[in-house]
Every structure is written in C-alpha cells, then in structure tokens.
Amino acid sequence: MKWIVFIVILLFGFVSLLRAQPSEKTNELIEESSEKSIEEITESNDGEIPEELQKLNEHPVDINSDEIETLLKFQLITVQQSDALKEYRIKSGKLIELEELQQINYFDKKTIQSILPFCTVHDSKQEKLSQQATFRFQKPLEKSESYTGPASKLLFKYKCVISQSLSFSYTGEKDAGEEMFTKETPAFDFNSFNITYKGNKLIRKIIIGDFNIESGQGLTCWTGLSFGGGINVTGLYKFGRGIIPYSGTDENRFMRGAAISLENKKWKTDFWASHHAIDGNKESDTLSKEDYFTSLQTSGYHRTDSEKEDFHSQKETIVGGSFTYIHKTLRAGIVANFQKFQFPVRRSDDLYSKYNFDGTENSNAGFNYSYTYKNIFFFGENAIDRQFNLAILNGVLISADARLGIGILYRSYSKEFISLKSNAFGANTAAKNETGNYLGINYKLHKTLNYSGYVDLFQFPFLKYRVDYPSHGFDFFHQLEFTPTRKFSSQFKYRKRLKQLNDSQNDHLHELTNNYYESIRFSARFKIDNTWEYAIRTEISIESTEEEMISKGTAVSQDLFFHPMGKPISVNFRYSVFNCPQFNTRIYGYENDVQGAFSLPFYYGSGSRFYINVNYKILSGLALSVRYGISWFDSTDQTSSSDLKVQVKVSFR
C-alpha cells in the first residue's frame, strides 16, 4: 500500500512539471544554510534555527555596512568575497544596486543569486519599538512514556526591540514529560533572558543576561553553533563575532552574566563574566563525605526523579576576554578563558579517560590570526591549557580562479589538552587526542555542473571509548551538482568513512577492526511555477568490514511545496518509505517545520513516514503554523507514532 501512495505522488509531481516558472529562493536557502550545522547538532538539540538566520530571512542586511559579517557567519559568502566587496566600496563608493556585485572579483552568478534574498543596498533604518511573541505547542498523539509531567512540549519566546541600540528577549521552555505550574516548577522548566545594547562608537555592545562567545577558530572558547566545514568543503574558516545574545533552548551550553565589546578601526576587545547553575551527575565519597561529579549533563531533560536530581546541581563560573588587532586584511588576536566549578569533576577509572578533565578549575589561552595575500587566505589558532598542553590548527583557502577553490587544514591536538568550551574542527568529539590533514575542493566543471569534494585523514594517538589502541581513520566526500536551468537542480553525493573499533568477538584481548560507513544520495528539485515545487531524494547507507557487508539501509522520499505568490498560505508535505534494519545504518532526513524550527528525525526499521506543514498569515503581524507527522512500521516490535505541533507568532509595533 505504501508503494502505491508513493507512485501516485511521483506521477503527480512529474505531470505538474508541464508548468514552469521560477519560485522563491528564500526558503530553499534557509534550509541549505541550516543543513550546514547538522554535523554538530546532537540528538538532544531541539531543532531551533539560530535567531540570526531567522532575522536574516526577515530583515536583509545592508551590503554597504558591516552587517555582511552575518553572511560570512553562515557561509553564504567567502572571506575573499567579503574582502573584495570591502575593497570595491573603498575604491568606488557604496553600491547603488545589487547588480553591481557582478563587477566584483570572486562574485560568480551562483553566489549572487544565492545571497540576493538576504541583501539590500539601503541604509539600515532607525528601528522603532517592535515586539514579537511566539508560542509553540507540541504533543505526541499516542500514549507516551510515563514521566512526572504532561507529554506536551511548550515554548514561549518574546523579543522587544526598544530602539536601534536597545533590545530585550526572553525564552521559556518545557520539554515533554517535565512538570509545570507546580510547587517545584512554578513556571517553565527553562528560562532565559538578555538585554542587549548596541552602540556605534567605542562601546559596540553590552549584554546582560544570557550570551554566547565566538572567538578564534574555536580552540579556546566558542560556545555557539558553528557553520564551518561539513558539506561546505572550503568553508573551513570560522568567523567569530565575539559576544552574541543567546535566546536558544539548550539549557546548559551558554553563559549567563554580563559581557562588553569595545572597538575602533584598529582593534576590538571583548570581556565576559558568567555564573550559573548547570546539570550534572552528583555523588558523594563514602570516606570523606565530599560531593563530586562524575559527568556534566547536557540533555536538559528533567522528566524523572533521577533527572530532577541532576537539575542545577553544579555551579559554573567563567571569566574571560579577547583582544584583536586589525590592519587591512590582517587580524591577529589573543583569547583567555578561566573556568571554575563549585564541586570537583572526577574522571572515570577507565584507561581511555586517563587524560580527561579532573578537578574544579581549568584555564585556556590562545593566539588566532587571519591574513589575506592576493588570492590566498591564511588562518589559524594555537591554544594551551593550564598545564601548557598544546592544540594547533592552521589552514589556508585558495581562490585559484573564478572556477576553483581549495581549502587545506592541519590540526594537532595533544591527548592531554583540555578546553571545555571549545568547538573546533575535528573528527573527534572534543578538541584533543587528534592529528589530521584535510583537503577540500570546489570546482566549477561547467556553468551547469559543479564538483565539491574533500579528503580528511586523521589519527588518534591515545585510546578512545571502545577503542583500546591508538587508531586512525578517514572521511571521503564527493558531490556533483547539476543545475541546467533555474527550474531544475540535482545533486549526487557519496561519502565513505573509516572508523577503527574494538573487535566485539573477542571479550578479553581486543583487536581493532576496520569499520566502513558509506552513504550514497541522489536528490532533485523541480521548480514548477510560482506556486508549486517538487523534490525527490533517495539514499543508501552501508556498514561493512574488510570481509563482509554488515547491514544496509535505504530511504526514498518525495516532497511537494505549495506557496502561491501574494497569498497568505504555504503548504509542504513529504511521504517517505524506508528500510533500515540496523541502527548503525539509520538515515537522517532533514524536514521542514514551523517557522523558526526544523526537524532532523532518522529512519530506523522498516516502514513509511508522512508529514504536512502549513503556514498561514491570518493578519498583518499574526501567523499560524501547524505541523502533523506520522510514522508507520511494518514490524510489530515498533509501534506507529504521530505528533502535532502548533505555533502562533504575533508581531506588532
């Protein structure tokens, strides 16, 4: 039955191709930019599109201002393109029309088309009082697991822009299964706020409340999401913006306190101080009766008695600062960060944990740089911890010509290096115990055909979890993108990874086995007319060893998008069929969601999935979003599941 439904949708999609006009790029680019962060999004992430990316969609940046740094952050333009744009403005003055981008070095047709929805040439207008409130309700429609609180998930966000220089935001969230409006939890389980001041003189920014830090290349201190690397093979460079207001739903990985940014033409400096309670697994020493922590929790769930015991049981204090010298295309900076816990954190007795953090205090310092020489961009960061253990990252981006871009990166992270607030490039889960070399290429084979690929070779000098010897691995990626017209685009992706793991057949003396993971994906998108779009994707996931194939997973999905121009409604839905019998060959599928969110479920087992997403602008400043999803499984071992999500967004001035 599921294949009959699938074929009907397929036929409808191809018949609709008889009509043809290009549709909007905005939603497509939001999805593409969001997918670049998937490499570092964990399964506990709530799928919130970063506020800066949402704002970019609603309020395009002024191409003649420093706001173009936002385009760098989300890898919409390269460093060379940013420098070329600044040089053009110095020589020729401000751009009058966006079409002038065609005259600037490194700006090809594809880049210009991609950034047009996010740019304007008009000066930023003085913002008047504006307010926006978002309320989201989500609930599984089947009987869920038994927790202490109701199964519904609630989110409330409020932002007030008082003027161009002053704003306030608040976020409140309750996860499914958590209590609310009780004596222990009188309101939301998680509450976050910040007040932000932006100036245009020496004081550029002051944040009181919750914030993130983005500095260097992520070795010393980087607490926010990063959009470098991943599928953007030459986007290795992390463009850190210093102190950033935080309004997300991650309940532990942010800072709470105060931060200030000072800047002039030659230098920029940031200072921050944070103190807040975080979750952790607390235990007591039976002899000394002293409390200590075996781990710090990051899920943010407080649904059971044991999870409630972890709630805000540890306190973290952080003080840090950075200074950056700026001269033409040279940026050279230093960063320092000190961190202290109320109770000591003890590493486990497992041998692979020998060099993990142990104690109450840690500090890091780093030197970072970037420099452009002609068509070559150099960047890097060198960092140390309190024991002077070293971590090194250096890279270069080369724009050989308008058709070829090359990215090269080398990293060497000591097995003893500890940086608890790092978010640097690497194959390991943390910036430690790793050396590696990366080479990425973007090459325009033809005006309709583009190739992207990378090779990443790495080694782990010391033991890891489930790896009882020093090990090595690789990550190969190839992509062909064919775009013959604005109406049609297709992609073919192939990725192969090697992971060395303990041989599970030997319980005593472990030997390492080579485990290979391959992924093959073909996708195509048809822009039918101003109202309809159709997309199809098929993917195969394979796990194997040197001797045999262990498992294989397959998934095929189809999407229809309905967004009539000038109408207040847009609808998209997907139907997928999948057969992924083993967990290691599960397949993740990016899904559109209500405004400001996305979903990243994985296909596991054998079955099918359907979802529909409806956005309706009821009035000016009042929008309603509804999303319904359901998964069916062929096996009785897995039960069908469905959920409903409703969001109301109100904006007023």
C-alpha positions as CSV (number, residue, x, y, z in Angstrom):
1,M,0.0,0.0,0.0
2,K,2.8,2.4,0.9
3,W,4.4,2.0,-2.5
4,I,1.1,2.7,-4.3
5,V,0.8,6.0,-2.4
6,F,4.4,6.7,-3.3
7,I,3.9,6.1,-7.0
8,V,0.8,8.3,-7.1
9,I,2.7,11.2,-5.6
10,L,5.6,10.6,-8.1
11,L,3.2,10.7,-11.1
12,F,1.5,13.9,-9.8
13,G,4.9,15.6,-9.4
14,F,6.0,14.8,-13.0
15,V,2.7,15.8,-14.6
16,S,2.9,19.1,-12.8
17,L,6.3,19.8,-14.5
18,L,4.4,20.9,-17.6
19,R,4.1,24.3,-15.9
20,A,7.3,26.2,-15.4
21,Q,8.3,29.5,-13.8
22,P,11.0,30.0,-11.1
23,S,9.9,30.2,-7.5
24,E,11.3,31.9,-4.4
25,K,14.8,31.0,-3.2
26,T,14.3,32.2,0.4
27,N,13.0,29.0,2.0
28,E,15.4,26.9,0.0
29,L,18.4,28.9,1.2
30,I,17.2,28.8,4.8
31,E,17.1,25.0,4.6
32,E,20.5,24.8,2.9
33,S,22.2,27.1,5.5
34,S,20.6,25.2,8.4
35,E,21.8,21.8,7.0
36,K,25.4,23.1,7.2
37,S,25.0,22.9,11.0
38,I,23.8,19.3,11.1
39,E,27.4,18.0,11.5
40,E,27.4,19.3,15.1
41,I,23.7,19.1,16.0
42,T,23.2,16.3,18.6
43,E,20.1,14.3,19.0
44,S,19.2,16.3,22.1
45,N,19.1,19.5,20.1
46,D,15.6,21.0,19.8
47,G,16.0,22.0,16.2
48,E,15.8,25.7,16.6
49,I,17.1,27.7,13.6
50,P,19.6,30.3,15.0
51,E,17.9,33.6,15.7
52,E,20.5,35.4,13.4
53,L,19.5,33.2,10.5
54,Q,15.8,33.9,11.1
55,K,16.4,37.6,11.3
56,L,18.4,37.4,8.0
57,N,15.4,35.9,6.3
58,E,13.0,38.6,7.6
59,H,15.4,41.6,7.5
60,P,18.0,41.5,4.7
61,V,21.4,43.0,5.6
62,D,22.8,46.2,4.2
63,I,25.5,45.2,1.7
64,N,27.2,48.6,2.3
65,S,27.6,48.0,6.1
66,D,29.5,45.7,8.4
67,E,26.3,43.6,8.6
68,I,27.9,41.5,5.8
69,E,29.7,39.7,8.6
70,T,26.4,37.8,9.1
71,L,26.7,36.4,5.6
72,L,30.2,35.2,6.5
73,K,28.9,33.5,9.6
74,F,26.5,31.3,7.7
75,Q,29.0,30.6,4.8
76,L,26.8,32.5,2.3
77,I,30.0,34.3,1.1
78,T,33.7,33.5,1.4
79,V,36.3,35.6,3.1
80,Q,37.8,36.5,-0.3
81,Q,34.4,37.7,-1.5
82,S,34.0,39.8,1.7
83,D,37.4,41.4,1.3
84,A,36.8,42.1,-2.4
85,L,33.5,43.7,-1.5
86,K,35.1,46.0,1.1
87,E,37.9,46.9,-1.3
88,Y,35.4,47.8,-4.0
89,R,33.5,50.0,-1.6
90,I,36.7,51.9,-0.7
91,K,37.6,52.5,-4.4
92,S,34.2,53.0,-5.9
93,G,32.0,54.0,-3.0
94,K,28.8,52.3,-1.8
95,L,26.9,50.0,-4.1
96,I,23.8,51.6,-5.6
97,E,22.2,48.4,-7.0
98,L,22.9,44.8,-6.1
99,E,23.6,44.1,-9.7
100,E,27.0,45.8,-9.2
101,L,28.1,42.6,-7.4
102,Q,28.8,41.2,-10.9
103,Q,31.7,43.7,-11.2
104,I,33.4,42.5,-8.0
105,N,36.1,39.8,-8.0
106,Y,35.1,36.3,-6.8
107,F,31.4,37.0,-7.0
108,D,30.1,34.5,-9.5
109,K,26.5,34.2,-10.8
110,K,25.6,31.4,-8.4
111,T,26.8,33.3,-5.3
112,I,24.9,36.4,-6.3
113,Q,21.7,34.5,-6.9
114,S,22.0,32.8,-3.5
115,I,22.5,36.0,-1.4
116,L,20.0,38.3,-3.2
117,P,17.1,37.4,-0.9
118,F,19.3,38.3,2.1
119,C,20.8,41.6,1.0
120,T,19.8,45.2,0.3
121,V,21.6,48.4,-0.7
122,H,19.6,50.6,1.6
123,D,20.9,52.1,4.8
124,S,19.6,50.5,8.0
125,K,16.7,52.5,9.2
126,Q,16.3,53.6,12.8
127,E,14.3,50.8,14.4
128,K,11.2,51.9,16.2
129,L,9.6,50.0,19.1
130,S,8.7,46.5,17.8
131,Q,7.7,43.3,19.6
132,Q,7.4,39.7,18.6
133,A,5.9,36.8,20.6
134,T,6.0,33.1,19.6
135,F,4.1,30.3,21.3
136,R,4.6,26.7,20.3
137,F,2.7,23.6,21.4
138,Q,3.8,20.0,20.6
139,K,2.3,16.7,21.7
140,P,2.5,13.1,20.7
141,L,-0.9,11.7,19.8
142,E,-0.2,8.2,21.1
143,K,0.2,7.3,24.7
144,S,3.8,8.3,25.6
145,E,6.2,7.1,28.2
146,S,5.2,7.6,31.8
147,Y,7.0,10.7,33.2
148,T,6.3,13.0,36.1
149,G,4.8,15.8,33.9
150,P,2.4,16.0,30.9
151,A,3.6,14.8,27.5
152,S,3.2,18.1,25.8
153,K,6.2,20.3,25.0
154,L,5.8,24.1,25.3
155,L,7.9,27.0,24.1
156,F,7.4,30.7,24.5
157,K,9.7,33.4,23.0
158,Y,9.4,37.2,23.3
159,K,11.6,39.8,21.8
160,C,11.2,43.6,22.2
161,V,13.3,46.0,20.1
162,I,13.1,49.2,22.0
163,S,15.3,51.2,19.6
164,Q,18.2,50.5,17.2
165,S,20.5,50.3,20.1
166,L,18.4,48.5,22.8
167,S,16.6,45.2,22.8
168,F,15.3,42.6,25.3
169,S,14.5,38.9,24.7
170,Y,13.0,36.1,26.9
171,T,12.7,32.3,26.2
172,G,10.7,29.9,28.3
173,E,10.6,26.1,27.6
174,K,9.1,22.9,29.0
175,D,10.2,19.6,27.4
176,A,7.8,16.7,27.0
177,G,7.4,14.9,30.3
178,E,8.5,17.8,32.5
179,E,6.3,19.4,35.2
180,M,4.9,22.9,35.0
181,F,2.9,25.1,37.4
182,T,3.9,23.0,40.4
183,K,5.5,24.0,43.7
184,E,8.9,22.8,42.4
185,T,8.4,24.2,38.9
186,P,6.1,27.3,39.2
187,A,6.6,28.3,35.5
188,F,8.7,26.9,32.6
189,D,11.4,24.4,33.4
190,F,13.9,26.5,31.5
191,N,14.0,30.3,31.5
192,S,16.4,32.6,29.6
193,F,16.7,36.3,29.0
194,N,19.1,39.0,27.9
195,I,19.2,42.8,27.5
196,T,21.4,44.0,24.6
197,Y,22.8,47.4,23.9
198,K,24.4,48.2,20.6
199,G,26.5,51.3,20.0
200,N,28.4,52.8,17.1
201,K,31.3,54.4,19.0
202,L,33.8,52.9,21.3
203,I,31.3,50.8,23.1
204,R,29.8,48.5,20.4
205,K,27.8,46.0,22.5
206,I,26.8,45.3,26.1
207,I,24.9,42.1,27.0
208,I,23.3,41.5,30.4
209,G,21.8,38.0,30.9
210,D,22.5,35.0,28.6
211,F,25.0,35.1,25.8
212,N,27.5,33.1,23.7
213,I,31.1,33.6,22.8
214,E,32.6,33.1,19.4
215,S,36.4,33.6,19.3
216,G,39.3,32.5,17.1
217,Q,38.8,29.1,15.5
218,G,37.1,27.5,18.4
219,L,40.0,26.0,20.3
220,T,40.0,28.4,23.3
221,C,36.4,29.5,23.7
222,W,33.4,29.0,21.3
223,T,30.0,28.2,22.9
224,G,27.7,28.8,20.0
225,L,26.9,26.8,16.9
226,S,29.4,26.9,14.0
227,F,28.7,26.7,10.3
228,G,32.2,25.9,9.0
229,G,33.4,22.7,7.4
230,G,30.8,20.0,6.8
231,I,29.4,19.9,3.3
232,N,30.8,23.4,2.6
233,V,34.2,22.0,1.8
234,T,36.1,25.2,1.5
235,G,34.2,26.9,4.4
236,L,36.8,25.8,7.0
237,Y,37.3,29.3,8.4
238,K,35.2,30.1,11.5
239,F,34.2,33.7,11.5
240,G,33.8,34.5,15.2
241,R,31.7,37.6,16.1
242,G,32.7,37.9,19.8
243,I,29.8,38.2,22.2
244,I,26.4,37.2,20.9
245,P,23.0,37.4,22.7
246,Y,21.6,33.9,23.4
247,S,17.9,33.1,23.0
248,G,18.1,29.3,22.3
249,T,16.8,26.3,24.2
250,D,20.0,24.5,25.0
251,E,19.8,24.6,28.8
252,N,23.4,24.2,29.7
253,R,25.8,25.3,26.9
254,F,25.7,29.1,27.2
255,M,26.9,31.8,29.5
256,R,24.9,33.9,32.0
257,G,26.2,37.1,33.4
258,A,27.5,40.2,31.6
259,A,29.7,40.9,28.5
260,I,31.0,44.1,26.8
261,S,32.6,44.7,23.4
262,L,34.8,47.7,22.6
263,E,36.0,48.5,19.1
264,N,37.6,51.1,16.9
265,K,39.2,50.9,13.4
266,K,42.5,49.3,14.7
267,W,41.4,46.9,17.4
268,K,38.5,45.1,19.1
269,T,38.3,43.7,22.6
270,D,35.6,41.7,24.5
271,F,35.3,40.9,28.2
272,W,32.8,38.4,29.7
273,A,31.8,37.1,33.1
274,S,29.4,34.2,33.7
275,H,28.0,32.4,36.7
276,H,25.1,30.0,36.6
277,A,23.8,26.5,37.6
278,I,24.2,23.6,35.3
279,D,23.1,19.9,35.4
280,G,25.4,17.1,36.5
281,N,25.5,13.6,38.0
282,K,26.3,14.2,41.6
283,E,27.7,11.6,44.0
284,S,29.3,11.5,47.5
285,D,32.6,10.0,48.6
286,T,31.8,7.3,51.1
287,L,35.0,8.0,53.1
288,S,35.5,11.8,53.0
289,K,31.7,12.5,52.6
290,E,32.7,15.1,50.0
291,D,30.4,15.7,47.0
292,Y,31.8,15.3,43.4
293,F,30.5,14.9,39.9
294,T,31.1,12.0,37.5
295,S,29.7,13.9,34.5
296,L,28.0,17.1,33.4
297,Q,24.6,16.6,31.7
298,T,23.7,18.4,28.5
299,S,20.3,17.0,27.5
300,G,18.3,19.5,29.5
301,Y,15.7,16.8,30.4
302,H,14.1,16.8,33.9
303,R,11.3,14.3,33.5
304,T,12.2,11.6,36.0
305,D,13.3,11.6,39.6
306,S,16.9,10.8,38.7
307,E,16.9,13.6,36.1
308,K,15.5,16.0,38.6
309,E,18.3,15.2,41.0
310,D,20.8,16.4,38.3
311,F,18.9,19.7,37.8
312,H,21.2,22.7,38.5
313,S,23.2,20.6,41.0
314,Q,26.5,22.1,39.8
315,K,27.6,25.7,39.5
316,E,30.0,27.1,36.9
317,T,31.9,30.4,36.9
318,I,33.7,31.7,33.8
319,V,35.7,34.9,33.3
320,G,37.5,35.7,30.0
321,G,38.5,38.2,27.4
322,S,39.9,38.7,23.9
323,F,41.8,41.3,22.1
324,T,42.1,41.6,18.3
325,Y,44.4,43.9,16.3
326,I,43.0,44.8,12.8
327,H,45.1,46.2,10.0
328,K,43.7,46.0,6.4
329,T,43.4,42.2,5.8
330,L,45.3,41.2,8.9
331,R,43.5,40.2,12.1
332,A,45.6,38.9,15.0
333,G,44.2,38.2,18.4
334,I,44.6,36.7,21.8
335,V,41.9,34.9,23.9
336,A,41.9,33.8,27.5
337,N,39.2,32.0,29.4
338,F,39.1,30.8,33.1
339,Q,36.5,28.3,34.3
340,K,35.7,27.0,37.8
341,F,33.1,24.5,39.2
342,Q,31.6,24.6,42.7
343,F,32.2,20.8,43.1
344,P,35.1,18.8,41.6
345,V,34.5,16.7,38.4
346,R,36.2,13.3,38.6
347,R,37.0,11.3,35.5
348,S,36.3,7.6,35.4
349,D,38.9,4.9,36.1
350,D,38.7,3.6,32.5
351,L,42.1,3.8,30.8
352,Y,40.7,5.8,27.9
353,S,39.6,8.5,30.4
354,K,43.2,9.0,31.7
355,Y,43.6,12.5,30.2
356,N,40.0,13.7,30.7
357,F,39.3,16.8,32.9
358,D,39.6,16.1,36.6
359,G,39.2,18.8,39.3
360,T,37.4,22.1,39.8
361,E,39.4,24.6,37.6
362,N,40.6,25.0,34.0
363,S,42.0,27.8,32.0
364,N,42.9,28.3,28.4
365,A,44.7,30.9,26.3
366,G,45.1,31.1,22.6
367,F,46.5,33.1,19.7
368,N,44.5,33.4,16.5
369,Y,45.1,35.1,13.2
370,S,43.8,35.6,9.6
371,Y,45.5,37.3,6.7
372,T,44.7,37.7,3.0
373,Y,47.6,37.9,0.5
374,K,46.2,38.3,-3.1
375,N,44.0,35.3,-3.6
376,I,45.3,33.3,-0.6
377,F,43.7,33.5,2.8
378,F,45.7,32.2,5.9
379,F,44.0,31.5,9.2
380,G,44.6,29.5,12.4
381,E,44.7,29.3,16.2
382,N,47.2,27.9,18.7
383,A,45.9,27.3,22.2
384,I,47.2,26.0,25.6
385,D,45.5,24.8,28.8
386,R,46.6,25.4,32.4
387,Q,49.2,22.6,32.1
388,F,50.6,24.1,28.9
389,N,49.3,21.2,26.7
390,L,49.1,22.4,23.2
391,A,46.5,22.4,20.4
392,I,47.3,23.7,16.9
393,L,45.0,24.5,14.0
394,N,46.3,26.1,10.8
395,G,44.6,26.5,7.4
396,V,44.6,28.2,4.0
397,L,41.9,29.0,1.5
398,I,43.0,29.5,-2.1
399,S,40.9,31.0,-4.8
400,A,42.9,29.8,-7.8
401,D,40.4,31.4,-10.2
402,A,36.7,32.0,-10.6
403,R,36.1,28.3,-11.1
404,L,38.4,26.7,-8.5
405,G,38.5,27.0,-4.7
406,I,40.8,25.0,-2.5
407,G,40.8,24.5,1.3
408,I,43.6,23.0,3.3
409,L,43.7,22.5,7.1
410,Y,46.1,20.8,9.5
411,R,45.4,20.2,13.2
412,S,47.3,18.6,16.0
413,Y,45.6,18.4,19.4
414,S,47.6,16.9,22.3
415,K,46.0,14.0,24.1
416,E,46.4,15.9,27.4
417,F,44.8,19.2,26.0
418,I,41.7,20.3,27.9
419,S,39.3,23.0,26.7
420,L,35.8,22.5,28.0
421,K,34.4,25.4,25.9
422,S,36.0,24.5,22.6
423,N,34.2,23.9,19.3
424,A,37.0,23.4,16.8
425,F,37.3,21.5,13.5
426,G,38.0,17.8,14.1
427,A,36.8,14.2,13.7
428,N,36.9,13.6,17.5
429,T,34.1,14.6,19.9
430,A,36.4,17.0,21.6
431,A,39.5,19.0,20.5
432,K,42.0,16.6,21.9
433,N,43.9,13.4,21.1
434,E,43.9,14.0,17.3
435,T,46.1,14.9,14.4
436,G,44.8,15.3,10.9
437,N,45.1,16.7,7.4
438,Y,42.1,18.0,5.4
439,L,41.9,18.9,1.7
440,G,38.7,20.3,0.1
441,I,38.0,21.4,-3.4
442,N,35.2,23.3,-5.1
443,Y,35.5,23.2,-8.9
444,K,33.1,24.5,-11.5
445,L,33.3,22.0,-14.3
446,H,30.8,23.8,-16.4
447,K,28.3,26.6,-16.0
448,T,25.7,24.0,-15.1
449,L,27.9,21.5,-13.3
450,N,29.8,21.9,-10.0
451,Y,32.0,19.5,-8.1
452,S,32.8,19.6,-4.4
453,G,34.9,17.1,-2.5
454,Y,37.2,16.6,0.4
455,V,39.6,14.1,1.9
456,D,40.2,14.1,5.7
457,L,42.9,11.8,7.1
458,F,43.3,11.6,10.9
459,Q,44.9,9.7,13.7
460,F,44.0,9.3,17.4
461,P,47.4,8.8,19.3
462,F,45.7,7.6,22.5
463,L,42.8,5.3,23.4
464,K,39.1,6.2,23.0
465,Y,35.8,4.8,24.1
466,R,35.5,1.3,22.5
467,V,39.0,1.7,21.0
468,D,41.7,0.1,23.1
469,Y,44.7,1.1,20.9
470,P,45.9,4.2,19.0
471,S,43.8,4.3,15.9
472,H,43.3,6.1,12.6
473,G,40.5,6.8,10.1
474,F,39.4,8.8,7.0
475,D,36.5,10.7,5.7
476,F,36.0,11.0,1.9
477,F,33.2,13.1,0.4
478,H,32.2,13.8,-3.3
479,Q,29.3,15.8,-4.6
480,L,28.2,16.7,-8.1
481,E,25.6,19.4,-8.5
482,F,23.8,19.8,-11.9
483,T,21.8,23.0,-12.4
484,P,20.9,23.3,-16.1
485,T,18.1,25.9,-15.5
486,R,16.6,27.8,-12.6
487,K,13.7,25.3,-12.8
488,F,15.7,22.2,-12.1
489,S,18.6,21.2,-9.9
490,S,20.0,17.8,-8.8
491,Q,22.8,16.5,-6.6
492,F,24.7,13.3,-6.3
493,K,26.6,12.7,-3.0
494,Y,28.9,9.9,-2.0
495,R,30.6,9.7,1.4
496,K,32.8,7.0,2.9
497,R,34.3,6.9,6.4
498,L,36.6,4.5,8.2
499,K,36.3,4.0,12.0
500,Q,38.5,1.6,13.9
501,L,36.7,-0.1,16.8
502,N,37.3,-2.9,19.2
503,D,36.6,-6.4,17.8
504,S,33.3,-7.3,19.5
505,Q,34.0,-11.0,19.0
506,N,36.9,-11.0,21.5
507,D,35.9,-10.2,25.1
508,H,39.4,-10.3,26.6
509,L,42.2,-9.1,24.2
510,H,40.6,-6.6,21.9
511,E,41.9,-6.2,18.4
512,L,40.9,-3.3,16.2
513,T,38.7,-3.9,13.2
514,N,38.1,-1.5,10.3
515,N,34.5,-0.5,10.0
516,Y,33.5,1.3,6.9
517,Y,30.4,3.5,6.6
518,E,29.2,4.6,3.1
519,S,26.4,6.9,2.1
520,I,25.0,7.4,-1.4
521,R,22.4,10.0,-2.1
522,F,20.6,11.3,-5.2
523,S,18.2,14.3,-4.9
524,A,16.5,16.5,-7.4
525,R,14.3,19.6,-7.1
526,F,11.8,20.9,-9.8
527,K,10.6,24.5,-9.7
528,I,7.3,24.1,-11.4
529,D,5.8,27.5,-11.3
530,N,5.2,30.4,-8.9
531,T,3.0,28.1,-6.8
532,W,4.4,24.5,-6.9
533,E,7.7,22.8,-6.4
534,Y,8.5,19.1,-6.3
535,A,11.5,17.3,-4.8
536,I,12.7,13.7,-4.6
537,R,15.5,12.1,-2.7
538,T,16.9,8.5,-2.5
539,E,19.6,7.4,-0.1
540,I,21.5,4.2,0.7
541,S,23.6,3.7,3.9
542,I,26.0,0.8,4.2
543,E,28.1,-0.6,7.1
544,S,30.9,-3.1,6.3
545,T,34.2,-4.6,7.3
546,E,37.1,-5.8,5.3
547,E,35.4,-9.2,5.0
548,E,31.7,-8.6,4.6
549,M,28.8,-6.1,4.5
550,I,27.2,-5.9,7.9
551,S,24.0,-4.0,7.1
552,K,22.3,-1.7,4.5
553,G,19.6,0.9,4.9
554,T,17.6,2.6,2.2
555,A,15.2,5.5,2.1
556,V,13.2,7.3,-0.6
557,S,11.2,10.5,0.0
558,Q,9.2,12.9,-2.1
559,D,8.2,16.5,-1.3
560,L,5.5,18.8,-2.7
561,F,5.7,22.6,-1.9
562,F,2.7,24.9,-2.4
563,H,3.4,28.6,-1.9
564,P,1.3,30.8,-4.2
565,M,2.8,34.3,-4.7
566,G,0.8,37.1,-2.9
567,K,-1.2,34.6,-0.9
568,P,-1.1,34.2,2.9
569,I,-0.8,30.4,2.9
570,S,2.0,28.0,2.1
571,V,2.0,24.2,2.5
572,N,4.6,21.5,2.1
573,F,4.4,17.8,2.7
574,R,6.6,14.7,2.4
575,Y,6.0,10.9,2.0
576,S,8.9,8.6,2.6
577,V,9.5,4.8,2.6
578,F,12.5,3.3,4.3
579,N,14.1,0.0,5.2
580,C,17.0,0.5,7.7
581,P,17.1,-2.7,9.8
582,Q,20.2,-1.8,11.8
583,F,20.8,1.3,13.9
584,N,24.2,1.9,12.5
585,T,22.8,2.3,9.0
586,R,19.9,4.6,10.1
587,I,19.3,7.5,7.7
588,Y,18.7,11.1,8.8
589,G,16.2,13.2,6.9
590,Y,16.0,17.0,7.2
591,E,12.4,18.1,7.5
592,N,10.8,21.5,7.1
593,D,9.0,22.6,10.3
594,V,7.0,25.5,11.7
595,Q,8.6,28.9,11.2
596,G,11.9,29.2,13.1
597,A,12.4,25.5,13.6
598,F,13.4,22.4,11.7
599,S,13.3,18.6,12.4
600,L,16.0,16.0,11.9
601,P,14.5,12.6,12.6
602,F,16.2,9.4,11.5
603,Y,14.7,6.4,9.7
604,Y,15.2,3.1,11.6
605,G,13.4,-0.1,11.0
606,S,11.1,-0.7,8.0
607,G,8.1,1.5,7.3
608,S,7.0,4.8,6.0
609,R,6.6,8.4,7.2
610,F,4.4,11.3,6.2
611,Y,4.3,14.9,7.4
612,I,2.5,18.1,6.4
613,N,3.4,21.6,7.3
614,V,1.0,24.6,6.9
615,N,1.9,28.2,7.4
616,Y,-0.9,30.8,7.3
617,K,-0.7,34.5,7.7
618,I,-4.0,35.4,9.3
619,L,-3.5,39.1,9.6
620,S,-0.6,41.5,9.3
621,G,1.6,40.6,12.3
622,L,-0.3,37.4,13.1
623,A,0.9,34.0,11.7
624,L,-0.3,30.4,12.4
625,S,1.8,27.3,11.7
626,V,0.6,23.7,12.1
627,R,2.7,20.6,11.5
628,Y,1.5,17.0,11.7
629,G,3.8,13.9,11.3
630,I,3.2,10.2,11.5
631,S,5.5,7.1,11.1
632,W,4.2,3.6,10.3
633,F,6.3,0.5,10.9
634,D,6.0,-3.0,9.3
635,S,7.3,-4.8,12.3
636,T,5.2,-5.3,15.5
637,D,8.3,-4.6,17.5
638,Q,8.0,-0.9,16.6
639,T,4.7,1.0,17.2
640,S,3.4,3.7,14.9
641,S,3.9,7.2,16.3
642,S,2.5,10.6,15.4
643,D,2.7,14.1,16.8
644,L,1.1,17.5,16.3
645,K,2.8,20.9,16.5
646,V,1.0,24.3,16.6
647,Q,2.7,27.7,16.6
648,V,1.3,31.2,16.8
649,K,3.6,34.2,16.1
650,V,2.5,37.7,16.9
651,S,4.4,40.8,15.7
652,F,3.4,44.4,16.4
653,R,4.9,47.9,16.6
